[in-house]
Amino acid sequence: MLAEQINTFREMVTLKDGAYILLRALTHEDKNRLKEFYGAVTDDDLRYFRHQLKDDTVIDDWCDHLDYNRVLPIIALAKERVVGSATLHFFDGPKRHIGEVRLFLSKDFRKRGLGMKMIRSLIELARKHGVSILMAEVIASMSKVVKAFEQQGFRPQVTLDDFFMFPDGDVCDVVLMTMALRPRVDEF
């Protein structure tokens, strides 16, 4: 059912500076666009990724094995150029009611409202998928990103000391944030 919904998902958004951006699901045909997008990532930004994105086989694998019921990736397109990528990760078993949100934007599309619009879209898609709780892990020193998630309804739950390790071995703290998509019902 989710695959049907995501295949038709298209959202045109207007940024605060008037730019028009199309949000839609990542498809197999986006492989080269995605390689260009991640190919432009600076070494400084690359430190924050969980995967080695300069290795084309990583992106090949993502695009060749799309499973929207496991990971739901949406991209932001300015004309034909990918300028943002957001993913909603689903879990199995006792965490099957939880989805994890991840987001990355091109440097020239940061601080323009695109991240907020992409998060909102993932929230709505998570609701349609039946997710009860969304979570996000945000680097603690990125206070503006923490505030942006708070503005969307996420709440900081805990700060995890030294939770993220950079490729060079340095560590930093991570804020674990959650958002309840369904009201908690305590019945008597």
CNS distance restraints for C-alpha pairs under 8 A (distance, minus, plus):
assign (resid   1 and name CA) (resid   5 and name CA) 6.57 0.50 0.50
assign (resid   2 and name CA) (resid   6 and name CA) 6.04 0.50 0.50
assign (resid   2 and name CA) (resid  68 and name CA) 7.09 0.50 0.50
assign (resid   2 and name CA) (resid  69 and name CA) 6.82 0.50 0.50
assign (resid   2 and name CA) (resid 128 and name CA) 7.96 0.50 0.50
assign (resid   2 and name CA) (resid 129 and name CA) 6.51 0.50 0.50
assign (resid   3 and name CA) (resid   7 and name CA) 6.01 0.50 0.50
assign (resid   3 and name CA) (resid  68 and name CA) 6.08 0.50 0.50
assign (resid   3 and name CA) (resid  69 and name CA) 7.32 0.50 0.50
assign (resid   4 and name CA) (resid   8 and name CA) 6.77 0.50 0.50
assign (resid   5 and name CA) (resid   9 and name CA) 6.24 0.50 0.50
assign (resid   6 and name CA) (resid  24 and name CA) 7.97 0.50 0.50
assign (resid   6 and name CA) (resid  25 and name CA) 6.32 0.50 0.50
assign (resid   6 and name CA) (resid  68 and name CA) 7.79 0.50 0.50
assign (resid   7 and name CA) (resid  25 and name CA) 6.95 0.50 0.50
assign (resid   9 and name CA) (resid  24 and name CA) 5.74 0.50 0.50
assign (resid   9 and name CA) (resid  25 and name CA) 6.72 0.50 0.50
assign (resid  10 and name CA) (resid  22 and name CA) 6.95 0.50 0.50
assign (resid  10 and name CA) (resid  23 and name CA) 5.81 0.50 0.50
assign (resid  10 and name CA) (resid  24 and name CA) 4.85 0.50 0.50
assign (resid  10 and name CA) (resid  25 and name CA) 7.73 0.50 0.50
assign (resid  11 and name CA) (resid  22 and name CA) 5.79 0.50 0.50
assign (resid  11 and name CA) (resid  23 and name CA) 5.03 0.50 0.50
assign (resid  11 and name CA) (resid  24 and name CA) 6.55 0.50 0.50
assign (resid  12 and name CA) (resid  20 and name CA) 6.82 0.50 0.50
assign (resid  12 and name CA) (resid  21 and name CA) 5.74 0.50 0.50
assign (resid  12 and name CA) (resid  22 and name CA) 4.56 0.50 0.50
assign (resid  12 and name CA) (resid  23 and name CA) 6.18 0.50 0.50
assign (resid  13 and name CA) (resid  20 and name CA) 5.82 0.50 0.50
assign (resid  13 and name CA) (resid  21 and name CA) 5.30 0.50 0.50
assign (resid  13 and name CA) (resid  22 and name CA) 6.34 0.50 0.50
assign (resid  13 and name CA) (resid  23 and name CA) 7.42 0.50 0.50
assign (resid  13 and name CA) (resid 117 and name CA) 7.44 0.50 0.50
assign (resid  14 and name CA) (resid  18 and name CA) 5.71 0.50 0.50
assign (resid  14 and name CA) (resid  19 and name CA) 5.59 0.50 0.50
assign (resid  14 and name CA) (resid  20 and name CA) 4.68 0.50 0.50
assign (resid  14 and name CA) (resid  21 and name CA) 6.29 0.50 0.50
assign (resid  15 and name CA) (resid  19 and name CA) 5.23 0.50 0.50
assign (resid  15 and name CA) (resid  20 and name CA) 6.48 0.50 0.50
assign (resid  15 and name CA) (resid  21 and name CA) 7.51 0.50 0.50
assign (resid  15 and name CA) (resid 112 and name CA) 6.13 0.50 0.50
assign (resid  15 and name CA) (resid 113 and name CA) 5.77 0.50 0.50
assign (resid  15 and name CA) (resid 114 and name CA) 6.33 0.50 0.50
assign (resid  16 and name CA) (resid 112 and name CA) 6.09 0.50 0.50
assign (resid  16 and name CA) (resid 113 and name CA) 6.35 0.50 0.50
assign (resid  17 and name CA) (resid 112 and name CA) 6.92 0.50 0.50
assign (resid  20 and name CA) (resid  78 and name CA) 6.84 0.50 0.50
assign (resid  21 and name CA) (resid  76 and name CA) 6.20 0.50 0.50
assign (resid  21 and name CA) (resid  77 and name CA) 5.51 0.50 0.50
assign (resid  21 and name CA) (resid  78 and name CA) 5.11 0.50 0.50
assign (resid  21 and name CA) (resid  79 and name CA) 7.41 0.50 0.50
assign (resid  22 and name CA) (resid  76 and name CA) 5.59 0.50 0.50
assign (resid  22 and name CA) (resid  77 and name CA) 5.09 0.50 0.50
assign (resid  22 and name CA) (resid  78 and name CA) 6.76 0.50 0.50
assign (resid  22 and name CA) (resid  79 and name CA) 7.89 0.50 0.50
assign (resid  23 and name CA) (resid  74 and name CA) 6.60 0.50 0.50
assign (resid  23 and name CA) (resid  75 and name CA) 5.69 0.50 0.50
assign (resid  23 and name CA) (resid  76 and name CA) 4.64 0.50 0.50
assign (resid  23 and name CA) (resid  77 and name CA) 6.46 0.50 0.50
assign (resid  23 and name CA) (resid 118 and name CA) 7.55 0.50 0.50
assign (resid  24 and name CA) (resid  74 and name CA) 5.35 0.50 0.50
assign (resid  24 and name CA) (resid  75 and name CA) 5.71 0.50 0.50
assign (resid  24 and name CA) (resid  76 and name CA) 6.84 0.50 0.50
assign (resid  25 and name CA) (resid  72 and name CA) 7.45 0.50 0.50
assign (resid  25 and name CA) (resid  73 and name CA) 5.87 0.50 0.50
assign (resid  25 and name CA) (resid  74 and name CA) 4.20 0.50 0.50
assign (resid  25 and name CA) (resid  75 and name CA) 6.11 0.50 0.50
assign (resid  26 and name CA) (resid  30 and name CA) 6.41 0.50 0.50
assign (resid  26 and name CA) (resid  63 and name CA) 7.77 0.50 0.50
assign (resid  26 and name CA) (resid  73 and name CA) 5.59 0.50 0.50
assign (resid  26 and name CA) (resid  74 and name CA) 5.25 0.50 0.50
assign (resid  26 and name CA) (resid  75 and name CA) 5.87 0.50 0.50
assign (resid  27 and name CA) (resid  31 and name CA) 7.67 0.50 0.50
assign (resid  27 and name CA) (resid  63 and name CA) 6.59 0.50 0.50
assign (resid  27 and name CA) (resid  66 and name CA) 7.57 0.50 0.50
assign (resid  28 and name CA) (resid  63 and name CA) 4.78 0.50 0.50
assign (resid  28 and name CA) (resid  64 and name CA) 6.06 0.50 0.50
assign (resid  28 and name CA) (resid  66 and name CA) 7.51 0.50 0.50
assign (resid  29 and name CA) (resid  63 and name CA) 7.86 0.50 0.50
assign (resid  30 and name CA) (resid  34 and name CA) 6.02 0.50 0.50
assign (resid  30 and name CA) (resid  63 and name CA) 7.48 0.50 0.50
assign (resid  31 and name CA) (resid  35 and name CA) 6.23 0.50 0.50
assign (resid  31 and name CA) (resid  59 and name CA) 6.88 0.50 0.50
assign (resid  31 and name CA) (resid  60 and name CA) 6.65 0.50 0.50
assign (resid  31 and name CA) (resid  63 and name CA) 5.96 0.50 0.50
assign (resid  32 and name CA) (resid  36 and name CA) 6.27 0.50 0.50
assign (resid  33 and name CA) (resid  37 and name CA) 6.21 0.50 0.50
assign (resid  33 and name CA) (resid  80 and name CA) 7.96 0.50 0.50
assign (resid  33 and name CA) (resid  81 and name CA) 6.63 0.50 0.50
assign (resid  33 and name CA) (resid  82 and name CA) 6.20 0.50 0.50
assign (resid  34 and name CA) (resid  38 and name CA) 6.15 0.50 0.50
assign (resid  34 and name CA) (resid  59 and name CA) 7.27 0.50 0.50
assign (resid  34 and name CA) (resid  82 and name CA) 6.62 0.50 0.50
assign (resid  35 and name CA) (resid  39 and name CA) 5.60 0.50 0.50
assign (resid  35 and name CA) (resid  56 and name CA) 6.87 0.50 0.50
assign (resid  35 and name CA) (resid  59 and name CA) 6.72 0.50 0.50
assign (resid  36 and name CA) (resid  40 and name CA) 6.36 0.50 0.50
assign (resid  37 and name CA) (resid  41 and name CA) 7.18 0.50 0.50
assign (resid  37 and name CA) (resid  81 and name CA) 7.71 0.50 0.50
assign (resid  37 and name CA) (resid  82 and name CA) 5.85 0.50 0.50
assign (resid  37 and name CA) (resid  83 and name CA) 6.81 0.50 0.50
assign (resid  37 and name CA) (resid 106 and name CA) 7.53 0.50 0.50
assign (resid  38 and name CA) (resid  53 and name CA) 6.30 0.50 0.50
assign (resid  38 and name CA) (resid  54 and name CA) 7.08 0.50 0.50
assign (resid  39 and name CA) (resid  53 and name CA) 7.46 0.50 0.50
assign (resid  39 and name CA) (resid  54 and name CA) 6.11 0.50 0.50
assign (resid  41 and name CA) (resid  45 and name CA) 6.26 0.50 0.50
assign (resid  41 and name CA) (resid  46 and name CA) 6.22 0.50 0.50
assign (resid  41 and name CA) (resid 106 and name CA) 7.64 0.50 0.50
assign (resid  42 and name CA) (resid  46 and name CA) 6.02 0.50 0.50
assign (resid  43 and name CA) (resid  47 and name CA) 6.51 0.50 0.50
assign (resid  44 and name CA) (resid  48 and name CA) 7.87 0.50 0.50
assign (resid  45 and name CA) (resid  49 and name CA) 7.55 0.50 0.50
assign (resid  46 and name CA) (resid  52 and name CA) 7.92 0.50 0.50
assign (resid  46 and name CA) (resid  53 and name CA) 7.70 0.50 0.50
assign (resid  47 and name CA) (resid 166 and name CA) 5.81 0.50 0.50
assign (resid  47 and name CA) (resid 167 and name CA) 6.39 0.50 0.50
assign (resid  48 and name CA) (resid 166 and name CA) 6.85 0.50 0.50
assign (resid  49 and name CA) (resid  53 and name CA) 7.83 0.50 0.50
assign (resid  51 and name CA) (resid  58 and name CA) 7.53 0.50 0.50
assign (resid  52 and name CA) (resid  58 and name CA) 7.19 0.50 0.50
assign (resid  53 and name CA) (resid  58 and name CA) 6.36 0.50 0.50
assign (resid  53 and name CA) (resid  59 and name CA) 7.07 0.50 0.50
assign (resid  55 and name CA) (resid  59 and name CA) 7.57 0.50 0.50
assign (resid  56 and name CA) (resid  60 and name CA) 6.12 0.50 0.50
assign (resid  57 and name CA) (resid  61 and name CA) 5.97 0.50 0.50
assign (resid  58 and name CA) (resid  62 and name CA) 6.39 0.50 0.50
assign (resid  59 and name CA) (resid  63 and name CA) 6.17 0.50 0.50
assign (resid  60 and name CA) (resid  64 and name CA) 5.83 0.50 0.50
assign (resid  61 and name CA) (resid  65 and name CA) 5.89 0.50 0.50
assign (resid  62 and name CA) (resid  66 and name CA) 6.09 0.50 0.50
assign (resid  66 and name CA) (resid  71 and name CA) 7.63 0.50 0.50
assign (resid  67 and name CA) (resid  71 and name CA) 6.15 0.50 0.50
assign (resid  67 and name CA) (resid  72 and name CA) 7.33 0.50 0.50
assign (resid  68 and name CA) (resid  72 and name CA) 4.60 0.50 0.50
assign (resid  68 and name CA) (resid  73 and name CA) 7.49 0.50 0.50
assign (resid  69 and name CA) (resid  90 and name CA) 7.00 0.50 0.50
assign (resid  70 and name CA) (resid  89 and name CA) 6.14 0.50 0.50
assign (resid  70 and name CA) (resid  90 and name CA) 5.20 0.50 0.50
assign (resid  70 and name CA) (resid  91 and name CA) 7.23 0.50 0.50
assign (resid  71 and name CA) (resid  87 and name CA) 6.60 0.50 0.50
assign (resid  71 and name CA) (resid  88 and name CA) 5.69 0.50 0.50
assign (resid  71 and name CA) (resid  89 and name CA) 4.51 0.50 0.50
assign (resid  71 and name CA) (resid  90 and name CA) 6.08 0.50 0.50
assign (resid  72 and name CA) (resid  87 and name CA) 5.45 0.50 0.50
assign (resid  72 and name CA) (resid  88 and name CA) 4.99 0.50 0.50
assign (resid  72 and name CA) (resid  89 and name CA) 6.39 0.50 0.50
assign (resid  73 and name CA) (resid  85 and name CA) 7.05 0.50 0.50
assign (resid  73 and name CA) (resid  86 and name CA) 5.79 0.50 0.50
assign (resid  73 and name CA) (resid  87 and name CA) 4.27 0.50 0.50
assign (resid  73 and name CA) (resid  88 and name CA) 6.42 0.50 0.50
assign (resid  74 and name CA) (resid  85 and name CA) 5.89 0.50 0.50
assign (resid  74 and name CA) (resid  86 and name CA) 5.38 0.50 0.50
assign (resid  74 and name CA) (resid  87 and name CA) 6.17 0.50 0.50
assign (resid  75 and name CA) (resid  82 and name CA) 6.50 0.50 0.50
assign (resid  75 and name CA) (resid  83 and name CA) 7.56 0.50 0.50
assign (resid  75 and name CA) (resid  84 and name CA) 5.59 0.50 0.50
assign (resid  75 and name CA) (resid  85 and name CA) 4.52 0.50 0.50
assign (resid  75 and name CA) (resid  86 and name CA) 6.39 0.50 0.50
assign (resid  76 and name CA) (resid  82 and name CA) 5.64 0.50 0.50
assign (resid  76 and name CA) (resid  83 and name CA) 5.55 0.50 0.50
assign (resid  76 and name CA) (resid  84 and name CA) 4.76 0.50 0.50
assign (resid  76 and name CA) (resid  85 and name CA) 6.27 0.50 0.50
assign (resid  76 and name CA) (resid 118 and name CA) 7.91 0.50 0.50
assign (resid  77 and name CA) (resid  81 and name CA) 5.31 0.50 0.50
assign (resid  77 and name CA) (resid  82 and name CA) 4.62 0.50 0.50
assign (resid  77 and name CA) (resid  83 and name CA) 5.85 0.50 0.50
assign (resid  77 and name CA) (resid  84 and name CA) 7.27 0.50 0.50
assign (resid  78 and name CA) (resid  82 and name CA) 6.49 0.50 0.50
assign (resid  78 and name CA) (resid  83 and name CA) 6.52 0.50 0.50
assign (resid  83 and name CA) (resid 105 and name CA) 5.92 0.50 0.50
assign (resid  83 and name CA) (resid 106 and name CA) 5.13 0.50 0.50
assign (resid  83 and name CA) (resid 109 and name CA) 6.64 0.50 0.50
assign (resid  84 and name CA) (resid 103 and name CA) 7.59 0.50 0.50
assign (resid  84 and name CA) (resid 104 and name CA) 5.78 0.50 0.50
assign (resid  84 and name CA) (resid 105 and name CA) 4.26 0.50 0.50
assign (resid  84 and name CA) (resid 106 and name CA) 6.05 0.50 0.50
assign (resid  84 and name CA) (resid 109 and name CA) 7.81 0.50 0.50
assign (resid  84 and name CA) (resid 114 and name CA) 7.91 0.50 0.50
assign (resid  84 and name CA) (resid 115 and name CA) 7.88 0.50 0.50
assign (resid  85 and name CA) (resid 103 and name CA) 5.86 0.50 0.50
assign (resid  85 and name CA) (resid 104 and name CA) 5.39 0.50 0.50
assign (resid  85 and name CA) (resid 105 and name CA) 6.43 0.50 0.50
assign (resid  86 and name CA) (resid 101 and name CA) 7.22 0.50 0.50
assign (resid  86 and name CA) (resid 102 and name CA) 5.52 0.50 0.50
assign (resid  86 and name CA) (resid 103 and name CA) 4.26 0.50 0.50
assign (resid  86 and name CA) (resid 104 and name CA) 6.36 0.50 0.50
assign (resid  86 and name CA) (resid 118 and name CA) 6.72 0.50 0.50
assign (resid  86 and name CA) (resid 119 and name CA) 7.58 0.50 0.50
assign (resid  86 and name CA) (resid 122 and name CA) 7.78 0.50 0.50
assign (resid  87 and name CA) (resid 100 and name CA) 7.89 0.50 0.50
assign (resid  87 and name CA) (resid 101 and name CA) 5.75 0.50 0.50
assign (resid  87 and name CA) (resid 102 and name CA) 5.20 0.50 0.50
assign (resid  87 and name CA) (resid 103 and name CA) 6.49 0.50 0.50
assign (resid  87 and name CA) (resid 122 and name CA) 7.58 0.50 0.50
assign (resid  88 and name CA) (resid  99 and name CA) 6.17 0.50 0.50
assign (resid  88 and name CA) (resid 100 and name CA) 5.51 0.50 0.50
assign (resid  88 and name CA) (resid 101 and name CA) 4.81 0.50 0.50
assign (resid  88 and name CA) (resid 102 and name CA) 6.67 0.50 0.50
assign (resid  88 and name CA) (resid 122 and name CA) 6.59 0.50 0.50
assign (resid  88 and name CA) (resid 126 and name CA) 7.55 0.50 0.50
assign (resid  89 and name CA) (resid  99 and name CA) 5.37 0.50 0.50
assign (resid  89 and name CA) (resid 100 and name CA) 4.93 0.50 0.50
assign (resid  89 and name CA) (resid 101 and name CA) 6.53 0.50 0.50
assign (resid  90 and name CA) (resid  96 and name CA) 6.81 0.50 0.50
assign (resid  90 and name CA) (resid  98 and name CA) 6.64 0.50 0.50
assign (resid  90 and name CA) (resid  99 and name CA) 4.87 0.50 0.50
assign (resid  90 and name CA) (resid 100 and name CA) 6.73 0.50 0.50
assign (resid  91 and name CA) (resid  95 and name CA) 5.55 0.50 0.50
assign (resid  91 and name CA) (resid  96 and name CA) 4.75 0.50 0.50
assign (resid  91 and name CA) (resid  97 and name CA) 7.46 0.50 0.50
assign (resid  91 and name CA) (resid  98 and name CA) 6.49 0.50 0.50
assign (resid  91 and name CA) (resid  99 and name CA) 6.69 0.50 0.50
assign (resid  92 and name CA) (resid  96 and name CA) 4.44 0.50 0.50
assign (resid  96 and name CA) (resid 131 and name CA) 7.80 0.50 0.50
assign (resid  97 and name CA) (resid 130 and name CA) 7.32 0.50 0.50
assign (resid  97 and name CA) (resid 131 and name CA) 4.97 0.50 0.50
assign (resid  97 and name CA) (resid 132 and name CA) 5.22 0.50 0.50
assign (resid  97 and name CA) (resid 133 and name CA) 6.40 0.50 0.50
assign (resid  98 and name CA) (resid 131 and name CA) 5.71 0.50 0.50
assign (resid  98 and name CA) (resid 132 and name CA) 6.06 0.50 0.50
assign (resid  98 and name CA) (resid 133 and name CA) 4.80 0.50 0.50
assign (resid  98 and name CA) (resid 134 and name CA) 5.69 0.50 0.50
assign (resid  98 and name CA) (resid 135 and name CA) 7.24 0.50 0.50
assign (resid  99 and name CA) (resid 126 and name CA) 7.18 0.50 0.50
assign (resid  99 and name CA) (resid 131 and name CA) 6.31 0.50 0.50
assign (resid  99 and name CA) (resid 133 and name CA) 6.37 0.50 0.50
assign (resid  99 and name CA) (resid 134 and name CA) 4.84 0.50 0.50
assign (resid  99 and name CA) (resid 135 and name CA) 6.25 0.50 0.50
assign (resid 100 and name CA) (resid 134 and name CA) 5.65 0.50 0.50
assign (resid 100 and name CA) (resid 135 and name CA) 4.79 0.50 0.50
assign (resid 100 and name CA) (resid 136 and name CA) 5.69 0.50 0.50
assign (resid 101 and name CA) (resid 119 and name CA) 7.78 0.50 0.50
assign (resid 101 and name CA) (resid 122 and name CA) 7.51 0.50 0.50
assign (resid 101 and name CA) (resid 134 and name CA) 6.91 0.50 0.50
assign (resid 101 and name CA) (resid 135 and name CA) 6.19 0.50 0.50
assign (resid 101 and name CA) (resid 136 and name CA) 5.29 0.50 0.50
assign (resid 102 and name CA) (resid 136 and name CA) 6.73 0.50 0.50
assign (resid 102 and name CA) (resid 137 and name CA) 7.98 0.50 0.50
assign (resid 103 and name CA) (resid 115 and name CA) 7.34 0.50 0.50
assign (resid 103 and name CA) (resid 119 and name CA) 7.88 0.50 0.50
assign (resid 104 and name CA) (resid 115 and name CA) 7.95 0.50 0.50
assign (resid 105 and name CA) (resid 109 and name CA) 6.24 0.50 0.50
assign (resid 105 and name CA) (resid 110 and name CA) 6.18 0.50 0.50
assign (resid 105 and name CA) (resid 115 and name CA) 7.13 0.50 0.50
assign (resid 106 and name CA) (resid 110 and name CA) 6.61 0.50 0.50
assign (resid 109 and name CA) (resid 114 and name CA) 6.92 0.50 0.50
assign (resid 110 and name CA) (resid 114 and name CA) 7.08 0.50 0.50
assign (resid 110 and name CA) (resid 115 and name CA) 7.36 0.50 0.50
assign (resid 113 and name CA) (resid 117 and name CA) 6.51 0.50 0.50
assign (resid 114 and name CA) (resid 118 and name CA) 6.19 0.50 0.50
assign (resid 115 and name CA) (resid 119 and name CA) 6.15 0.50 0.50
assign (resid 116 and name CA) (resid 120 and name CA) 6.19 0.50 0.50
assign (resid 116 and name CA) (resid 148 and name CA) 6.96 0.50 0.50
assign (resid 116 and name CA) (resid 149 and name CA) 7.90 0.50 0.50
assign (resid 116 and name CA) (resid 152 and name CA) 7.42 0.50 0.50
assign (resid 117 and name CA) (resid 121 and name CA) 6.30 0.50 0.50
assign (resid 118 and name CA) (resid 122 and name CA) 6.33 0.50 0.50
assign (resid 119 and name CA) (resid 123 and name CA) 6.18 0.50 0.50
assign (resid 119 and name CA) (resid 152 and name CA) 7.70 0.50 0.50
assign (resid 120 and name CA) (resid 124 and name CA) 6.39 0.50 0.50
assign (resid 120 and name CA) (resid 152 and name CA) 7.22 0.50 0.50
assign (resid 121 and name CA) (resid 125 and name CA) 6.20 0.50 0.50
assign (resid 122 and name CA) (resid 126 and name CA) 5.93 0.50 0.50
assign (resid 123 and name CA) (resid 127 and name CA) 6.29 0.50 0.50
assign (resid 123 and name CA) (resid 134 and name CA) 7.78 0.50 0.50
assign (resid 124 and name CA) (resid 128 and name CA) 6.36 0.50 0.50
assign (resid 125 and name CA) (resid 129 and name CA) 6.24 0.50 0.50
assign (resid 126 and name CA) (resid 130 and name CA) 6.34 0.50 0.50
assign (resid 126 and name CA) (resid 131 and name CA) 5.28 0.50 0.50
assign (resid 126 and name CA) (resid 134 and name CA) 7.86 0.50 0.50
assign (resid 127 and name CA) (resid 131 and name CA) 5.57 0.50 0.50
assign (resid 127 and name CA) (resid 132 and name CA) 7.37 0.50 0.50
assign (resid 127 and name CA) (resid 181 and name CA) 6.71 0.50 0.50
assign (resid 131 and name CA) (resid 181 and name CA) 7.08 0.50 0.50
assign (resid 132 and name CA) (resid 180 and name CA) 6.06 0.50 0.50
assign (resid 132 and name CA) (resid 181 and name CA) 4.99 0.50 0.50
assign (resid 132 and name CA) (resid 182 and name CA) 5.45 0.50 0.50
assign (resid 133 and name CA) (resid 178 and name CA) 6.67 0.50 0.50
assign (resid 133 and name CA) (resid 179 and name CA) 5.62 0.50 0.50
assign (resid 133 and name CA) (resid 180 and name CA) 4.65 0.50 0.50
assign (resid 133 and name CA) (resid 181 and name CA) 5.62 0.50 0.50
assign (resid 133 and name CA) (resid 182 and name CA) 7.54 0.50 0.50
assign (resid 134 and name CA) (resid 178 and name CA) 5.43 0.50 0.50
assign (resid 134 and name CA) (resid 179 and name CA) 5.06 0.50 0.50
assign (resid 134 and name CA) (resid 180 and name CA) 6.53 0.50 0.50
assign (resid 134 and name CA) (resid 181 and name CA) 7.26 0.50 0.50
assign (resid 135 and name CA) (resid 154 and name CA) 7.86 0.50 0.50
assign (resid 135 and name CA) (resid 176 and name CA) 7.08 0.50 0.50
assign (resid 135 and name CA) (resid 177 and name CA) 5.49 0.50 0.50
assign (resid 135 and name CA) (resid 178 and name CA) 4.26 0.50 0.50
assign (resid 135 and name CA) (resid 179 and name CA) 6.40 0.50 0.50
assign (resid 136 and name CA) (resid 176 and name CA) 6.01 0.50 0.50
assign (resid 136 and name CA) (resid 177 and name CA) 5.19 0.50 0.50
assign (resid 136 and name CA) (resid 178 and name CA) 6.40 0.50 0.50
assign (resid 137 and name CA) (resid 174 and name CA) 6.17 0.50 0.50
assign (resid 137 and name CA) (resid 175 and name CA) 5.73 0.50 0.50
assign (resid 137 and name CA) (resid 176 and name CA) 4.78 0.50 0.50
assign (resid 137 and name CA) (resid 177 and name CA) 6.26 0.50 0.50
assign (resid 138 and name CA) (resid 142 and name CA) 7.21 0.50 0.50
assign (resid 138 and name CA) (resid 145 and name CA) 7.22 0.50 0.50
assign (resid 138 and name CA) (resid 146 and name CA) 6.50 0.50 0.50
assign (resid 138 and name CA) (resid 174 and name CA) 5.45 0.50 0.50
assign (resid 138 and name CA) (resid 175 and name CA) 5.15 0.50 0.50
assign (resid 138 and name CA) (resid 176 and name CA) 6.58 0.50 0.50
assign (resid 138 and name CA) (resid 177 and name CA) 7.55 0.50 0.50
assign (resid 139 and name CA) (resid 164 and name CA) 7.92 0.50 0.50
assign (resid 139 and name CA) (resid 172 and name CA) 7.13 0.50 0.50
assign (resid 139 and name CA) (resid 173 and name CA) 6.13 0.50 0.50
assign (resid 139 and name CA) (resid 174 and name CA) 4.51 0.50 0.50
assign (resid 139 and name CA) (resid 175 and name CA) 6.17 0.50 0.50
assign (resid 140 and name CA) (resid 146 and name CA) 7.46 0.50 0.50
assign (resid 140 and name CA) (resid 159 and name CA) 7.35 0.50 0.50
assign (resid 140 and name CA) (resid 172 and name CA) 7.54 0.50 0.50
assign (resid 140 and name CA) (resid 173 and name CA) 5.42 0.50 0.50
assign (resid 140 and name CA) (resid 174 and name CA) 4.88 0.50 0.50
assign (resid 140 and name CA) (resid 175 and name CA) 5.33 0.50 0.50
assign (resid 141 and name CA) (resid 173 and name CA) 7.60 0.50 0.50
assign (resid 142 and name CA) (resid 146 and name CA) 6.45 0.50 0.50
assign (resid 143 and name CA) (resid 147 and name CA) 6.16 0.50 0.50
assign (resid 144 and name CA) (resid 148 and name CA) 6.11 0.50 0.50
assign (resid 145 and name CA) (resid 149 and name CA) 6.31 0.50 0.50
assign (resid 146 and name CA) (resid 150 and name CA) 6.27 0.50 0.50
assign (resid 146 and name CA) (resid 175 and name CA) 7.82 0.50 0.50
assign (resid 147 and name CA) (resid 151 and name CA) 6.15 0.50 0.50
assign (resid 148 and name CA) (resid 152 and name CA) 6.62 0.50 0.50
assign (resid 149 and name CA) (resid 153 and name CA) 6.62 0.50 0.50
assign (resid 149 and name CA) (resid 154 and name CA) 5.41 0.50 0.50
assign (resid 149 and name CA) (resid 155 and name CA) 7.81 0.50 0.50
assign (resid 150 and name CA) (resid 154 and name CA) 4.65 0.50 0.50
assign (resid 150 and name CA) (resid 155 and name CA) 5.83 0.50 0.50
assign (resid 150 and name CA) (resid 156 and name CA) 7.77 0.50 0.50
assign (resid 153 and name CA) (resid 179 and name CA) 6.05 0.50 0.50
assign (resid 154 and name CA) (resid 177 and name CA) 5.85 0.50 0.50
assign (resid 154 and name CA) (resid 178 and name CA) 5.09 0.50 0.50
assign (resid 154 and name CA) (resid 179 and name CA) 4.42 0.50 0.50
assign (resid 154 and name CA) (resid 180 and name CA) 7.91 0.50 0.50
assign (resid 155 and name CA) (resid 177 and name CA) 5.20 0.50 0.50
assign (resid 155 and name CA) (resid 178 and name CA) 5.37 0.50 0.50
assign (resid 155 and name CA) (resid 179 and name CA) 6.22 0.50 0.50
assign (resid 156 and name CA) (resid 175 and name CA) 6.38 0.50 0.50
assign (resid 156 and name CA) (resid 176 and name CA) 5.91 0.50 0.50
assign (resid 156 and name CA) (resid 177 and name CA) 4.26 0.50 0.50
assign (resid 156 and name CA) (resid 178 and name CA) 6.57 0.50 0.50
assign (resid 157 and name CA) (resid 175 and name CA) 7.38 0.50 0.50
assign (resid 157 and name CA) (resid 176 and name CA) 5.69 0.50 0.50
assign (resid 157 and name CA) (resid 177 and name CA) 5.45 0.50 0.50
assign (resid 157 and name CA) (resid 178 and name CA) 6.79 0.50 0.50
assign (resid 158 and name CA) (resid 175 and name CA) 5.91 0.50 0.50
assign (resid 158 and name CA) (resid 176 and name CA) 5.50 0.50 0.50
assign (resid 158 and name CA) (resid 177 and name CA) 7.40 0.50 0.50
assign (resid 159 and name CA) (resid 173 and name CA) 6.60 0.50 0.50
assign (resid 159 and name CA) (resid 174 and name CA) 5.60 0.50 0.50
assign (resid 159 and name CA) (resid 175 and name CA) 4.38 0.50 0.50
assign (resid 159 and name CA) (resid 176 and name CA) 6.19 0.50 0.50
assign (resid 160 and name CA) (resid 173 and name CA) 5.53 0.50 0.50
assign (resid 160 and name CA) (resid 174 and name CA) 5.18 0.50 0.50
assign (resid 160 and name CA) (resid 175 and name CA) 6.23 0.50 0.50
assign (resid 160 and name CA) (resid 176 and name CA) 7.29 0.50 0.50
assign (resid 161 and name CA) (resid 172 and name CA) 6.87 0.50 0.50
assign (resid 161 and name CA) (resid 173 and name CA) 4.53 0.50 0.50
assign (resid 161 and name CA) (resid 174 and name CA) 6.71 0.50 0.50
assign (resid 162 and name CA) (resid 171 and name CA) 5.04 0.50 0.50
assign (resid 162 and name CA) (resid 172 and name CA) 4.65 0.50 0.50
assign (resid 162 and name CA) (resid 173 and name CA) 4.69 0.50 0.50
assign (resid 162 and name CA) (resid 174 and name CA) 7.36 0.50 0.50
assign (resid 163 and name CA) (resid 171 and name CA) 6.85 0.50 0.50
assign (resid 163 and name CA) (resid 172 and name CA) 6.26 0.50 0.50
assign (resid 163 and name CA) (resid 173 and name CA) 5.46 0.50 0.50
assign (resid 163 and name CA) (resid 174 and name CA) 5.89 0.50 0.50
assign (resid 164 and name CA) (resid 171 and name CA) 5.45 0.50 0.50
assign (resid 164 and name CA) (resid 172 and name CA) 5.44 0.50 0.50
assign (resid 164 and name CA) (resid 173 and name CA) 6.45 0.50 0.50
assign (resid 164 and name CA) (resid 174 and name CA) 6.68 0.50 0.50
assign (resid 165 and name CA) (resid 169 and name CA) 5.79 0.50 0.50
assign (resid 165 and name CA) (resid 170 and name CA) 5.74 0.50 0.50
assign (resid 165 and name CA) (resid 171 and name CA) 4.37 0.50 0.50
assign (resid 165 and name CA) (resid 172 and name CA) 6.69 0.50 0.50
assign (resid 166 and name CA) (resid 170 and name CA) 5.35 0.50 0.50
assign (resid 166 and name CA) (resid 171 and name CA) 6.02 0.50 0.50
